[in-house]
């Protein structure tokens, strides 16, 4: 095995320790301070077969990500307790997509430099978001298969 593949395998194994994992259905954490957005995104994603959980702020998201495995997180950039860009560095390894209603070149660059896998501007078109999520989860699955 190549060194990078071995590193990915170790990261994946480490983040799985002590967490509930559902192999067949990807799990998505939705982090947004707007309850309507959380509910709407959750309903759309569940309708497509994903398992969802929500958090209203960074602290709740960190707690949930320590207790349960998530394949992907949708993070609002403006949260009541911290910036979504800061939250990127506090969550374990997973696909992370920033969603913002306050796009700037600076926060886009910062988000991508801090580990965001994508940057989406509100209002979010569901079909585009679903296609992005599907593509990112496919990439994640391919990396995990390479480490088996």
C-alpha positions in Angstrom: 0.0 0.0 0.0 1.2 3.5 -0.8 1.8 5.8 2.2 -1.1 8.1 1.3 -3.5 5.2 1.0 -2.3 3.9 4.4 -2.8 7.4 5.9 -6.4 7.6 4.6 -7.1 4.1 5.9 -5.8 5.1 9.4 -7.9 8.3 9.4 -11.0 6.4 8.4 -10.4 3.7 11.0 -9.7 6.3 13.7 -12.8 8.3 13.0 -14.9 5.1 13.2 -13.8 4.2 16.8 -16.8 4.2 19.1 -19.2 5.7 16.6 -22.4 4.3 15.1 -22.0 3.6 11.4 -24.6 2.8 8.8 -22.9 1.2 5.8 -25.7 1.3 3.2 -27.1 4.8 3.7 -24.8 7.9 3.9 -25.3 10.1 6.9 -25.4 13.9 6.6 -25.1 16.5 9.4 -26.9 19.8 8.6 -25.5 22.8 10.6 -27.5 26.0 10.3 -29.0 28.4 12.8 -32.2 28.7 10.7 -34.6 26.0 11.8 -36.6 26.2 8.5 -33.4 25.6 6.5 -32.5 22.6 8.7 -35.9 21.1 8.4 -36.2 21.7 4.7 -32.7 20.3 3.8 -33.3 17.4 6.1 -36.7 16.5 4.5 -35.2 16.8 1.0 -32.2 14.6 1.9 -34.3 12.0 3.7 -36.5 11.8 0.7 -33.5 10.8 -1.3 -32.6 8.1 1.1 -30.0 9.8 3.3 -29.8 9.6 7.0 -29.8 13.2 8.5 -29.2 14.9 11.7 -29.2 18.6 12.5 -27.3 21.1 14.7 -28.2 24.7 15.3 -24.7 25.9 16.1 -21.0 24.8 16.0 -20.9 23.5 19.6 -23.9 21.1 18.9 -22.3 20.0 15.6 -19.0 19.2 17.3 -20.8 17.1 20.0 -22.8 15.2 17.5 -19.8 14.5 15.2 -17.9 13.1 18.2 -20.8 10.7 19.1 -21.8 9.6 15.6 -20.2 9.0 12.2 -21.2 11.4 9.4 -20.2 11.0 5.8 -20.8 14.7 5.0 -21.6 18.0 6.7 -23.5 20.9 5.3 -22.2 24.0 7.2 -23.7 27.5 7.2 -20.9 30.0 7.3 -22.7 32.3 9.8 -23.5 30.5 13.1 -24.4 32.0 16.4 -21.3 30.7 18.3 -18.6 30.6 15.6 -17.9 31.0 11.9 -18.5 28.0 9.7 -14.9 28.3 8.5 -13.7 27.8 12.1 -16.0 24.8 12.5 -14.3 23.2 9.4 -11.2 22.7 11.5 -13.1 21.3 14.5 -15.0 18.5 12.8 -13.5 15.1 12.2 -12.6 13.9 8.7 -15.7 13.9 6.5 -16.9 15.7 3.3 -17.6 19.3 4.3 -19.7 21.7 2.2 -20.0 25.4 3.2 -23.4 27.0 2.4 -23.6 30.8 2.7 -26.0 33.7 2.1 -23.0 36.0 2.7 -20.5 35.1 -0.1 -17.3 37.0 -0.3 -14.1 36.1 -2.1 -12.3 36.2 1.2 -14.5 33.7 3.0 -14.6 31.4 -0.1 -10.8 31.3 -0.2 -10.6 30.8 3.6 -13.2 28.0 3.5 -11.4 26.1 0.8 -8.0 26.6 2.5 -9.4 25.3 5.8 -10.7 22.1 4.2 -14.1 22.8 2.7 -14.8 20.4 -0.2 -17.3 22.8 -1.8 -18.7 26.3 -1.4 -22.4 26.9 -2.2 -24.2 30.2 -2.3 -27.8 30.5 -1.0 -30.5 30.3 -2.1 -29.6 26.7 -2.8 -31.2 24.9 -5.7 -32.1 21.4 -4.3 -31.2 19.6 -7.6 -27.8 21.2 -7.7 -27.1 20.5 -4.1 -28.2 16.9 -4.4 -25.9 16.4 -7.4 -23.0 18.0 -5.5 -23.7 15.7 -2.5 -24.0 12.6 -4.7 -20.7 13.4 -6.4 -18.8 14.1 -3.2 -20.1 10.9 -1.6 -19.0 9.0 -4.7 -15.5 10.4 -4.4 -15.5 9.5 -0.7 -16.6 6.0 -1.4 -13.9 5.5 -4.1 -11.2 6.6 -1.6 -12.5 4.2 1.0 -12.5 1.3 -1.5 -8.9 2.1 -2.3 -8.0 1.6 1.4 -9.7 -1.7 1.8 
